[in-house]
């Protein structure tokens, strides 16, 4: 996008005759097109797309009973095959790119070697305080830090304008531009626009050199005739600022154009708002990419969070490494890292988990927060648990304690029985006998009470006070049993 924009603006401005401005514009534009995509500045557009909204869901492939092979989200073998296919395509593209870079890099090295060879084998001749290198080349040229290469068969009447032309290239350091563009061409050889940039830079160089020659008082018609004489020559070295150029017609037309006017200045000034809009466009794209980041914050065990309990959650965001993510919560504490966290809410209601990376917020995910439901109390009888109904004295005394447990709850919570009361009527009497225990175990008095019971007599276990690992104290529902033997 950047290259198209820059070349479009250049095509509007290249008919102007302030060639220095065009040269600086091209070099600056090439640099800008490389740097601007790296900008991290963004404008958040607050765009939303339903496909990127992820509900906080619970997915556990080990414990979910409704999953089968047909409903499996991802088949590991298929996933592996897809990764291998993608990897092979990437490898092929990398090899093709590497071969292209190698070819154009070798081509650049050959041209440099040829210039050095001509430099060492050419005959040196001093002319007007400069050193000319007479060599076996078809066209005169100048290259940075080496000198002016002049064909041996160059006619004397042409040498003055040609040398002046090449001195303009040298004084304005055009070779530096050419080295830069050749290096970029080798690295970005697959991009056709870089070759258009290259041709544009070379054309502007020739415009500048032609302008410099004409400013010395050289007759315009004579100089144009000299260009026509050189048109059939072949330019063999891409790194050189050569007197010959394939776009002779454009150069000759440019020599006849009038100089810069006020309208031209306005067109150049128009580049400022255009460049500003381009920068803002990049910022908006960065903001949109941020909005479209797919982020998943998923509880591992339940669809809600529970107060005082360590709720494990997993966090992932597309385009981010797990180690680069951080999380915070507005209700309670959160700890962990590398995609695996533990949340411990403080109060019931709701909690918002905020996912960030390097201080920048990525997404906020709300969760419901509930209090851990009350467990139940039961008497353990062999492989069964009884909470009411008929029971024998043998079963009551088998474990000699009450058991507290959670049913249909995925968290492993522990509960401590603080106290409970066991009561029953005394046989053949209306008197109620109550015995208390300060733990989950039956006290000796409670054991004596059980042994005194007869068939069909009621036994009540009530005022069951417990304390959970979440720190909450609870009173459980009473248990009522009927002695059957």
N, C-alpha and C positions, 0 to 999 in steps of 0.2 A: 504494500500500500504506500509506504513512504517513497519508494523509488518512483512509482507511477506519479505521485504528486509532484515530486521534484522535477522529473523530466517534463511533466506537463507545464509547470511554471517556466522551465528553461525554454521550452519550445515557443512560449509567448514572448520571452525576453531576448532570444538569441539574435533577433534582427536588429538589436540596438548596437551602437558603435562604441560604447564604453566597455571595451573588452576586459579591462582590469576587473570591473564589477562582475562580469560574467564568470571570470576565472575564479574569483573568490567565492562567488555563489556556488559554483560546482563543487569546489573542495569542501566548503562548509557543509553543503548538502549531503555529500557522501559521508562525512563524519557524523552529521546529525542522524542520517538514516541508520547508522550502526549503533549510536548511543541511545536514541529516543526509545526504541523498544525495550531497553533495559530499565527505563524509568519505573520506580515503584510508587510514584505519586498517583493517587486515585481519587475519583469522585464517586461516592456511593450513590447509585441510582435507585436504591430501594426497590428493585424489581423482584418479583416473585414468580415462581413457576411451580405449579402443584407437583410436578414430578420430582422436585428436589426436596419436598417436605417429607420428613421421615418421622413416623410415629414411634414413640418409645414402646417397643414391643419386647416380649420375652420369647426367646428362641433357644431351646436347649435340645440339641439332636439326640442326647443320651436319654433324657427323661420324658420327652414328648411321645405319647403313645400313638398319636394319629399320623405319624410320618411313615411313609413307605418309599419304596424305590421310585415310584412314579412321581411322587410329590416332593422328592428331595430337591432342595434348592440348587445344589451343585454336585455333580458327579465328579469325584476327585480325578478319575482317569481322564474324563473329557476335559476337565480344567487343565490338566497337565498337557494334553494334546494341543489345546488352544495356545498355551504359553509357548510350547515348542514351535508351533507354526509362526507365531508372532516373532519369536526370537530369530528364526531362520530368515524371515523377510528383512528384519533389521540388519542382520549380518550381510545379506546380499546388497542392500542399499549402502551399507558402510564400505563394502569392498569396491562398489562402483564409484562412490565418492572418493575413496582413497586413490583409486587408479586415475581419476580425473585430476586430482591435486598433484599426483606424481608426474603425470604427463605435462601439465602446464608449469609445474615447478622445474622440471627438467628442461623444458623449452626456455624458461627464463634464464636458467643457468647456462644454456648454450649461447644465448645472446650475450650474456655477460662475458663469457669466455671469448667470444668472437671480438668483442670490443677491446678486451685486454690484449688479445693477439694483435689486432691492428695497432694498438697503442705502442707495443714493443717493437713491431716490425716496420712501422712507418718512418719515413724520412721527415725530419723536423726542419721547418723553414720559418724564420722570424719575419713578421709582416705587421707594421704599425703597432709595435709593442705587444704583439701576441704571437704565440707559436702555432703554426699550422702544421698538421700532420698529413703529408702526402701519402696516400694509401691506395690499394686496389679495391675501391668501392665505386659503385655506379652513381651514388648521390652524396652530396656533402651533408654532414650532420655534426651536432655537438652533443657530448655526453658529459655529465657531471663529473668534475675533478679529473678528467682525462684531457680534453682539448678539442680543437676544431679539426675534424677529419675532412680533407679535401681530396677529390679524385685527382689522379695524376694528369688526366687528359682535360682538365677544366681550362677553358679559354680565358685569357687574361681580361678581356673586356667584360666577362660575366663575373669575375671573382670579387669585384668590389661590392656589388649588391648582395651576392651570396654570403660573403664574410659578414657584412653588416646584418643580414638576416639572422645568421647563426649567433652573432654577438648579442642580439636581442634575446634570443633563447637563453644564452648563458647568463646575462645580467639579471634576468628575471627568474632564474633558477627553475626553469620548466622541467628539468630532469627529475627534480624531487617529486613533482606531481606525477610524472610518468612512472617512477619507481613505486609510488604509493598505489597507483591504479593497477599496475601489473601484479603487485602482491595480492591485492584484493581480487583480481581476476583469477589468479591461481587458486585462491581459497574458495571463491564463490563462482567457480566456472559454470555451475549448473544454472545460474541465474542470467537470463538473456539481457536483463536490464543493466548489469554491470558492464557488458560490452557496449551498450549504448552510451553509458557514462564515459567509457574510455574514448569512444569516437568523438564525443562532445568536447572532452578536455583537449584532445589533440587538435580539434578544429579551432578552438579558442586560442590555443598556443600559436597557431599559424596566423590567425587574425592579428594577434598582438605583434608578431614579428613583421608582418606586412605593414602594419601601421607604423612601426618603428622605422622601417626602411623609407617609407614615403615621407616621414617627418624630417628626414635628413636632406630633403630637397631632390631626391631621385625622381626622375620623370616617370609619371604613372604609366604612360603607354609603353615606355621602354621596359619598365619592370614587369608589366603584364605580358609583354612579348617574351621576356625571360622565363616567366612561369610556363608559358606554352611550350617553350623549348625543353623544359624539364618534365613535361607531363608524361612522357613515355618511360621515364626512368623507374626503376623498381626499388622500393624501400624494403631493405632486408632486415633491419635491426629495430625491433619494436621499442627498445628503451631509449632510442635516440630522438633528439629534436631535429628532424630532417628538413632540408629545404624543400624536398618534394612532398606533395600531399595529393591524395586521390580526389579531394574535393576542390579542384582548381576553380571550377565555375563559381562556387559559393564565395571563394576568396576574392575573385575578380569583381563579383557583384557588390561585395561588402566594401571594396575600395571606392566605389562610386557613390555610396550612400552619404547623406548628410550626417552631421554629428548630433550628439545627444541634445534633446529638447526637453521642455517642461513636462510634456506628456510621458516621456520615457522615465523621468524621475518619479512620476506618480505610479507608474507600473512597477517600478522597483520597490517603492514604499509599500505597495499593496502586498508585498511578500510578508511583511511583518504580521498583519492580522491573519494571513493564511497560515503562517507557521504557528501562530498562537492557537488557531482552531485545531491544527493537527495535534499539538501538545495536549489540548483539552480532550480530543478524541481518544488519545492513548489513555488518559486518566479515566475517562468514562468506561473504556473497555476493561481497565484494571478493576474498577469498581464493580462492573457487571460480573467479572470472573469471580470476584470475592462473594457476590450474592449467590452465585450458582454453585458454590462449593457444597458438595454432598456430605453431610455430617450425620453420623449415627451415634446416639447416646442410648444404650440399651441396658436395662437391668438384667442381670444374669438369671435371677431366680423368680421374681414376681414382677407384675406389671405396675406395682406401686411401691413406694418406699415406706418403711416403718420406723417410728420414733424409737431412738435409743438402740437400734439394731444396726450392725455393720452390713449394709446393703451393697453387694458387689455390682459394679456396672462396667461396661466396656464402651470406650469412646474411639471413634475413627473418623477421619475427614479426608476426602479425596484431595490429592495434590499435596498432602502434608505427611511427613514422617511422624510416626507415633511418638517418638522422642521429642519432637518439636511442639507437641500439644501440651497445654496446661488446662486445668479445670478449677472452677470455684463454685460455691453454692451459697445462696442467701439465707438458708435455714439449716444450720448445723455445720458439720465439718466434712471435708473431703480430703482424702489422701491417696497416694499411689502415683503411678506414672506408666509410660510406655503402653498406653491404651487400656490399662487395667487399674480401676480405682475402687475405693471403698467409701460409701456415703453413709453418714450417721446423722439423720435429721434430728432437730431439737424439739420441734413442736408439730402437732398435727395441722393439716390444712394443705399447704402446697409448698413446693420448693422449686427453684429455678437453677439448673446447672448451666453455667456459662463456659463454653469452650473457646480458648484463645490460643494464639501462636505468636510468640515474640511480642507480646503486649497488645496485639491486635485481635479484637473480638471476631470470632467466626460465626458462632451460633449460640442461641439460648434455647434450652429445652425445658419445659415445665413438667413437673410430676406431682401426682397426688401423694400426700403423706398421711398415713393412718397410724393409729395406736395399735400395738400388737393385740390381737384378740385374746380373750381370757382362755386359759387352758381348762381342762376338766380334771376332776379328781376321781380316782378309781381304786378298786381293790384287785390286786393281781391274784388270779387263781389259775395255777398251772400255766396253760398257754392262752388264757383268756383274761379279759379285764371286765370287771363288773362295776356298774355305777348305781344300780338299784335292782330290786327284784329279790327272788329267793336265793339264799346263800346258806351254807352250812357253817357250823362253828369251826370245823376243820379247815375249810377254805379261808375263813377270816384269820385263823392263826397260822396259816401256811407261810405267809410273808411277813406278818406282824407289822405292817405299815401301810400307809396310803401312798399311791403313786399319782404324780401330776404329769400330764402330757398334753401335747398339741396334736390335733388331728388335721390332716390336709393343709399342712403348713411347711414350707420348704426350708425354713431357717431352723438351725439346731440351737434351740434356746433351753437354758437350764433354769429350774425353779427351785427355790428353797421353801419348804413348809415351815412357817414360823410357829403356828399353833393350830390346834383343832380340838373340838369337844365331841365326846362320844356319850350318848345318853340312851336310856331305856327305862321302862317301868320295872319296878321290882316284882318278881313273880308273886301272884296271889295278893297284890297290893296296888294301891293307886299312887304310891310314892314313886317319883322320878329320880333316878340315880344318874348323875353327871360326873364324868371324869375327863380331865384335860391332859393334853400332851403338848410339850413345847418343841416338838420336832415332828418329822414324818413318821417316826416309829411309835408303835403303841406303847403307852406307859404300862407299868405293872398293874396299876389299878384298872386300866382299860381291859387288860387281858383277863383279870378276875371278873370284870363285868360280863365279858363275852362268855366265860365258862359258866356263869350263873344263869344264862338265858335258857329258855325252853322252846320247844317247837311252836311255830306260829307267832312267836313274840317279835315285836318290831325293834329294830336297832337304827338309831339316827346318828349320822356323823355330820356335824354342822360347824359353823363359825371357822371355816377352813381359811386361814390367813397365809398367803404366800408372798414371796418377793422374787421377781424375775431378774434375769441378767441385764435387763434394760433399766433396772433400778426402781421399777414401779411396783407398789404394794397392791395386792388384790385380795378380794374375798370371794371364794368360789361358792357355787351352788351346793346345797347339802345333798347327802346321799342317804337314802332310806332303804333298809333291807328287811326281809322277813326270814326268820330262822326256819330252815326246812328240816334240819336234823342235828 
